[in-house]
Amino acid sequence: MKIVRIISMCIFLHCLICINFVIAADRAPHEYSFGVTPQFQQQKLYAIWKPIIAELEKKTGLSFKLVTTLKINDFEKDYMAEKFDFAYVNPYLIVRGVKPGAYLPLVRDNKPHSGIVVVRKDGPISKIVDLKGKTVAFPTPNAIGATLMTRSELERLFGVKVVPVYVKSHSSVYLHVANGLTAAGGGVMKTLQEQDAAVRDRLSILHTTEVMPNLPVAANRRVPAAVREKVRRALLALATTAEGRALLAKVPMTEIVSTSLDDYLVIEQWGLERYFDPTWSED
């Protein structure tokens, strides 16, 4: 009888432990992954986004894990595999990267995004048609402003086909052009303005593309609607304080606004899929 009581007590204690474990697991905060496209080197990305993520956690009571990759193509693969709950991402991937509506844009910078084609000020290229058959530097095949939009418009609007060379970063594009290694290069105004004067002052803008909505923070549709809305409101609230605006300006987001998938559907009309390369690798 004593042995039976001991066994019964052990069973009772085991069940109690299991119940407490389940309760504790239920109470543990869910951690949402927040992917950030590697626009900058990883150390700089973390310096920009870690404080923003910390503010999001304070304002929402949610838990986030900041995720980035060393290579843009690795980030694109993870995004297209829907590994991120939230992502700051190339606008083109919103409409073409995964099945439509898999990621829902929440906020973006109200300043429009566009691509530019730059040439050397003292170089032989003075008009777009001069680029026909010439080698042009681009950061990566799938950069929407610097590559997709510029390549599309050169061909669609001017009938100009170029020989692309991918040099991994916007800074490298501008150096290639400034040093005469390529006839021209694709970039965006923001990154051109960030270059040292010694490089920037040797370049001129030959063409500026049509504008498009800027990079959004988007949420995977699997994230509950209430959570998506919490994050949207927290990011908008961040822009109401001087400290928050300073954090967002580093992204850069200088005028953050609410957005939706509808704002990005115009991108599908530009035929960019001809230039998008889902198999591209930096290796």
Secondary structure, 3 states (H helix, E strand, C coil): CHHHHHHHHHHHHHHHHHHHHHHHHHHCCCEEEEEECCCCCHHHHHHHHHHHHHHHHHHHCCEEEEECCCCHHHHHHHHHCCCCCEEECCHHHHHHCCCCCCEEEEEEECCCECEEEEEECCCCCCCHHHHCCCEEEECCCCCHHHHHHHHHHHHHHHCCCCEEEECCCHHHHHHHHHCCCCCEEEEEHHHHHCCCHHHHCCEEEEEECCCECCCEEEEECCCCHHHHHHHHHHHHHHCCCHHHHHHHHCCCCCCEEECCHHHHHHHHHHCHHHCCCCCCCCC
